[in-house]
Amino acid sequence: MASSKTTTLADKIKELRAEKRIGIRELGRMVDVSGMHISNLEKGKSAPSPELVRKLAAALEADVDELLHLADL
């Protein structure tokens, strides 16, 4: 997977969380949702609100515009 480009919000959240070495439950606490909700986001089973995308961007030190674009918001 050396040159594969992250194209979904789910993949991007998972990638950023792994880079920061943040657990699913820990990220959930950081953005005021359950670890299960974070897991569902990473699996593409649920879609985040714009507010949650902003919180995730802040917690993961990511570009909020990029995440909003990936989320189609």
C-alpha positions in Angstrom: 0.0 0.0 0.0 2.9 2.3 -0.5 1.4 4.6 -3.1 -2.4 4.2 -2.4 -4.1 7.4 -1.8 -6.6 7.8 1.0 -9.9 8.6 -0.5 -12.6 8.1 2.1 -13.2 9.9 5.4 -13.3 6.5 7.1 -9.8 5.7 5.8 -8.4 9.2 6.7 -9.7 9.1 10.3 -8.2 5.7 10.8 -4.9 6.7 9.2 -4.7 9.9 11.3 -5.6 8.1 14.5 -2.9 5.4 13.9 -0.3 8.1 13.1 -1.1 9.8 16.4 -1.2 6.5 18.3 -4.6 7.3 19.7 -7.0 4.5 20.6 -10.6 4.4 19.4 -12.0 5.0 22.9 -9.5 7.7 23.6 -10.5 9.6 20.3 -14.1 9.1 21.2 -13.5 10.8 24.6 -11.6 13.6 22.9 -14.6 14.4 20.7 -17.4 13.5 23.1 -18.7 10.4 21.3 -18.4 6.7 22.1 -15.6 4.5 20.9 -18.2 2.5 19.1 -19.2 5.6 17.1 -15.6 6.2 16.1 -15.3 2.5 15.1 -18.5 2.8 13.0 -17.1 6.0 11.3 -13.9 4.2 10.5 -15.8 1.3 9.0 -18.0 3.7 7.0 -21.1 2.5 8.8 -22.1 5.9 9.9 -21.6 9.5 8.7 -20.4 12.3 11.0 -22.1 15.6 11.4 -20.1 18.7 10.3 -19.6 19.6 14.0 -18.1 16.1 14.7 -15.8 16.5 11.6 -14.5 19.7 13.1 -13.9 18.1 16.5 -12.1 15.2 14.8 -9.9 17.6 12.8 -9.0 19.4 16.0 -8.3 16.3 17.9 -6.3 14.7 15.1 -4.5 18.0 14.1 -5.9 17.6 10.6 -7.1 20.0 7.9 -10.8 20.5 8.7 -11.5 21.5 5.0 -10.0 18.2 3.8 -12.1 16.2 6.2 -15.2 18.1 5.4 -14.6 17.5 1.7 -14.0 13.8 2.3 -17.2 13.7 4.3 -19.1 15.4 1.4 -20.3 18.1 3.7 
